[in-house]
Every structure is written in C-alpha cells, then in structure tokens.
Amino acid sequence: MLREFHALMPGYRLAMEEILAEGDLAAVSAAAHRFKGTVSMLGARDLAAAFAQMQAAAKDRRAQGTRRRRQALTGTSQWVTS
C-alpha cells in the first residue's frame, strides 16, 4: 500500500496545483478532503494536518490561506517524493 501511495503522490500534488491555479475554492476543499483521508489512513499526520488546514481555508473562502497551505504542503510532502 505504501508503494501505491508513493506512486500516486506526484499526481495528487499536480492535481492540487491545477485546482489551486483555477481558484475554485469548492474544488480545493473537496480535493483537500480526499487527500487528507488518504494520507491519514497511511499515518502521514503532518501531511493530513496540512490538507485539513487547506480544506478549512477553502471552506472559509480564504484564497490566501489556501496558497499558504500549498507552500506548507510542498515542504511536508518532500519525504514522499524523494
């Protein structure tokens, strides 16, 4: 399961980058929720927390907060893509 997750993570990152670029906060919230669930099942707590914060910012319609969370995710997910 971890190998599958490792293989999927670059696609998750790309998908989130595209959704954020579109500026659709409802889509950001939905994607962050999905990704949060996936990484939570695998025990990636820091990554899950970053997705949870991104989801909350998107739900509150805070575009700036979602951009900050994207920057945090870049650092958090380095262990996954290395």
N, C-alpha and C positions, 0 to 999 in steps of 0.2 A: 504494500500500500504506500509506503514512503517513496518508493521509486516512481510510482504513478504520480504522486503529489509533486515530486521534484520535476517530473516531465511536464506537468500541467502549469506549474507556477509561472514560467515566462509568458504563457498565453493569458493567464489571469492578469499579469501586470500590463500586458499590451491592451487587453480589453478595458481595463480600468483607465489607462491613459487615453484611449479613444473616447470613452464615455465622459471623462472629465473635460476633454477638449471640446466636446459638443456642448457642455454646460447644462445638460439635462439633469437637474438635481434629483428628480424622482428615480431616474435610471441609476444614478450614482448610489443612492440609498439602497436600491434593490440589489445591485451588484455587490456592494459592501456587505450587505446582509448575507448573501450567498457565500461569499468568500470567507466571511467571519465564521460561518458554520463549518465550512470545510476545514479551515486551519484549526479550529477549536477541537474538532474530532481527532486531530493529529497531535494535539498538545502544544501547538505553537502559540503560547499565551500572549507574547508581545505582539505578534502579528495580528492575532484576533482582537487584541485591545485597540490596535491602530485602526483596523477595519470598523470596530464598534464606534470609535470616535468619529471616523469619516461618515458613517451611517447617521449618527446623531447630528452632525453638522449639516448634512444634506437634508435631513428631515426638518431641521430648523431653518432651512433655506439660506444657509450661510455659505456662499460660494467660496469666500476667503478661507473659511475653516476647512473646507474640503481640499483646497490647494495645499494648505499647511499639512494636512494629514497625508497627502500624496508624497510630500517631501519626507515625512517621517517613515512612510512605508518603504521608500527607496532604501533607507538605511536599515530598517528592520528586516527586510527580505533579502539582504545580501547573503546571508548564510544559506538561503535556499537555492540561489542561482550560482553560487560559487562552485 
